[in-house]
Protein backbone atom coordinates (compact mmCIF):
# COMPACT_ATOMS: atom_id res chain seq x y z
CA UNK A 1 0.00 0.00 0.00
CA UNK A 2 1.52 3.31 -1.02
CA UNK A 3 1.32 6.56 0.91
CA UNK A 4 -1.54 8.04 -1.17
CA UNK A 5 -3.67 4.94 -0.73
CA UNK A 6 -2.96 4.78 2.99
CA UNK A 7 -3.81 8.49 3.25
CA UNK A 8 -7.16 7.97 1.52
CA UNK A 9 -8.03 5.00 3.73
CA UNK A 10 -6.96 6.82 6.89
CA UNK A 11 -8.88 9.96 5.89
CA UNK A 12 -12.00 7.85 5.35
CA UNK A 13 -11.54 6.25 8.77
CA UNK A 14 -10.99 9.61 10.50
CA UNK A 15 -14.03 11.17 8.82
CA UNK A 16 -16.12 8.19 9.90
CA UNK A 17 -14.83 8.54 13.47
CA UNK A 18 -15.55 12.28 13.43
CA UNK A 19 -19.07 11.53 12.22
CA UNK A 20 -19.68 9.28 15.23
CA UNK A 21 -18.42 11.94 17.64
CA UNK A 22 -20.57 14.62 16.04
CA UNK A 23 -23.65 12.41 16.11
CA UNK A 24 -23.05 11.71 19.79
CA UNK A 25 -22.66 15.44 20.45
CA UNK A 26 -25.94 16.11 18.67
CA UNK A 27 -27.81 13.44 20.58
CA UNK A 28 -26.35 14.73 23.85
CA UNK A 29 -27.73 18.17 23.00
CA UNK A 30 -31.20 16.71 22.51
CA UNK A 31 -30.97 14.51 25.59
CA UNK A 32 -32.41 11.11 26.31
CA UNK A 33 -35.76 10.49 24.67
CA UNK A 34 -38.22 7.67 24.42
CA UNK A 35 -38.79 6.34 20.95
CA UNK A 36 -42.56 6.22 20.57
CA UNK A 37 -44.98 6.70 17.71
CA UNK A 38 -46.13 9.99 19.24
CA UNK A 39 -42.69 11.60 19.27
CA UNK A 40 -41.17 10.33 16.01
CA UNK A 41 -41.82 13.61 14.16
CA UNK A 42 -40.93 16.06 16.96
CA UNK A 43 -37.77 14.19 18.02
CA UNK A 44 -36.84 13.50 14.39
CA UNK A 45 -37.09 17.21 13.61
CA UNK A 46 -35.14 18.15 16.73
CA UNK A 47 -32.38 15.69 15.81
CA UNK A 48 -32.35 16.70 12.14
CA UNK A 49 -31.83 20.36 13.03
CA UNK A 50 -28.87 19.83 15.37
CA UNK A 51 -25.72 21.25 13.76
CA UNK A 52 -23.50 18.47 15.11
CA UNK A 53 -25.79 15.86 13.55
CA UNK A 54 -25.80 17.70 10.24
CA UNK A 55 -22.00 17.87 10.46
CA UNK A 56 -21.79 14.17 11.31
CA UNK A 57 -23.93 13.19 8.36
CA UNK A 58 -21.81 15.43 6.13
CA UNK A 59 -18.68 13.67 7.38
CA UNK A 60 -20.28 10.35 6.45
CA UNK A 61 -21.00 11.53 2.91
CA UNK A 62 -17.46 12.81 2.41
CA UNK A 63 -16.00 9.67 4.01
CA UNK A 64 -17.87 7.48 1.52
CA UNK A 65 -16.36 9.40 -1.41
CA UNK A 66 -12.86 9.19 0.07
CA UNK A 67 -13.39 5.53 0.95
CA UNK A 68 -14.40 4.68 -2.63
CA UNK A 69 -11.22 6.37 -3.87
CA UNK A 70 -9.22 4.26 -1.42
CA UNK A 71 -11.02 1.04 -2.36
CA UNK A 72 -10.21 1.66 -6.01
CA UNK A 73 -6.53 1.35 -5.10
CA UNK A 74 -6.37 -1.50 -2.58
CA UNK A 75 -7.97 -4.87 -1.92
CA UNK A 76 -11.05 -4.73 0.27
CA UNK A 77 -9.48 -7.44 2.45
CA UNK A 78 -6.82 -4.87 3.37
CA UNK A 79 -8.96 -1.72 3.44
CA UNK A 80 -11.97 -2.93 5.42
CA UNK A 81 -10.07 -3.99 8.55
CA UNK A 82 -8.52 -0.50 8.60
CA UNK A 83 -11.94 0.78 9.67
CA UNK A 84 -11.17 -0.68 13.07
CA UNK A 85 -8.78 2.24 13.60
CA UNK A 86 -11.95 4.23 14.12
CA UNK A 87 -12.43 2.34 17.39
CA UNK A 88 -9.01 3.49 18.53
CA UNK A 89 -9.66 7.13 17.62
CA UNK A 90 -13.11 7.13 19.18
CA UNK A 91 -11.97 5.45 22.39
CA UNK A 92 -9.61 8.31 23.18
CA UNK A 93 -11.85 11.04 21.76
CA UNK A 94 -14.86 9.79 23.76
CA UNK A 95 -12.73 9.80 26.89
CA UNK A 96 -11.52 13.34 26.22
CA UNK A 97 -14.80 14.90 25.00
CA UNK A 98 -17.45 12.91 26.87
CA UNK A 99 -15.59 11.63 29.93
CA UNK A 100 -16.12 7.99 28.98
CA UNK A 101 -13.90 5.65 31.04
CA UNK A 102 -10.61 4.25 29.74
CA UNK A 103 -10.23 0.78 31.19
CA UNK A 104 -7.34 -1.63 30.96
CA UNK A 105 -9.49 -3.98 28.90
CA UNK A 106 -10.28 -1.25 26.36
CA UNK A 107 -6.62 -0.25 26.13
CA UNK A 108 -5.59 -3.87 25.58
CA UNK A 109 -8.23 -4.24 22.88
CA UNK A 110 -7.08 -1.17 20.96
CA UNK A 111 -3.47 -2.33 21.25
CA UNK A 112 -4.47 -5.58 19.56
CA UNK A 113 -6.34 -3.61 16.88
CA UNK A 114 -3.29 -1.43 16.19
CA UNK A 115 -1.02 -4.47 15.89
CA UNK A 116 -3.48 -6.13 13.50
CA UNK A 117 -3.83 -3.06 11.31
CA UNK A 118 -0.05 -2.61 11.19
CA UNK A 119 0.36 -6.21 10.04
CA UNK A 120 -2.28 -5.72 7.35
CA UNK A 121 -0.77 -2.46 6.14
CA UNK A 122 2.57 -4.19 5.57
CA UNK A 123 1.05 -6.96 3.45
N, C-alpha and C positions, 0 to 999 in steps of 0.2 A: 504494500500500500504506500503510495507516494504522499508527499506532504499536502498537496492540494486535496487529494481524496480524503485523507485523514482530517483536514480542516473542514471540509464539507460535512463529513459525518459528525465531527465534534460540534460544529455549529448547529446542526439539526438536533443533536442531543441537548445542547445548552438551551436552545429555544424551547424545546419540549419541557425541560425542567423549569424554565422561567414561566411557561404557561401554567404549570401546576401551582407554582407559588402565587402567581397573580390570581388564579381562580380561588385559591384558598383565602387570599386577602379579600377578595370580593365577597365570598360567602361569610367571612368573619364580619364584614361590614353589615351584612343583612342580619346576621345572627341565626341562632337555631330556629328552625321552623318545622312544623308538622306538614307532611306531604299528604294533603287531602284533596278531594275533588273540589271543595269549596274555595281553596286558596291557590289552585294551580295558576290561574290568570294573574292574581295580584302578586304572588311570590315570583312567578315567571317574569313579570314586568319589572319588578324590583331587582331581580338578579340581572336581567338583560340590560338594565340601565346603569349598572355599576361599572365605573371606568376600569377597575382592575380586571373584571371579567371580560370586558371588551378587549382590553389589552392582552389577556391570556388567550382568548380565541384568535386574535390577530397573530400572536406568536405561533399558535398551532398552524395557521394557514402558511405562514412564512416557513416554518419548520418542514412542512410537507414538501414545499418546492425545493428547499435545500436538500432534504433527504432524497428526493427523486434524483437530483443531480449527483449525489453521492452514490446512490444505488446503480447509476448508469456506469460507474467506474470500478465497482468492487462487487464481489460475490455477496449475495444476501446472507450466506452462512458466516461471513465475516462481519458485515455491517450490522445485522440485527442484534447480535449480542452486545454491540457497542452501546445500544440503548440503555443497558444496565448501568452505564456511567451516570445516568440521570438519577438513579437511586443514591449514588454517592454524593452528587451535588445537592440533591434535595435533603439528604440527611443533615448535612451541615447548615444549609440555608434555613431549614425548618427550626433547627436549634437556635440559630442566631436571630431570626425574624419572629418566630412564634414561641420560643422558649420550650420547644419539644425536647424531651430528655435524650441525652446521648448515653447509651448503655454500653457496657463491654461487649455484649452480644451483637449489637448493631455495628460497633466498630470492627469486630472480627468479621462480620458478614461483608462489610464494604471492603475490607482488606482482601478477602477472597475474590470479590468481584474485580478489584483492580488487578490482581494477579492474573485472573482469567482473561480480562480484556487485553492486558499486555502480551500474554501468550498468543492471543488471536491476532493482534496487530502485527506481530512479527512473522506470522505465517503467510 
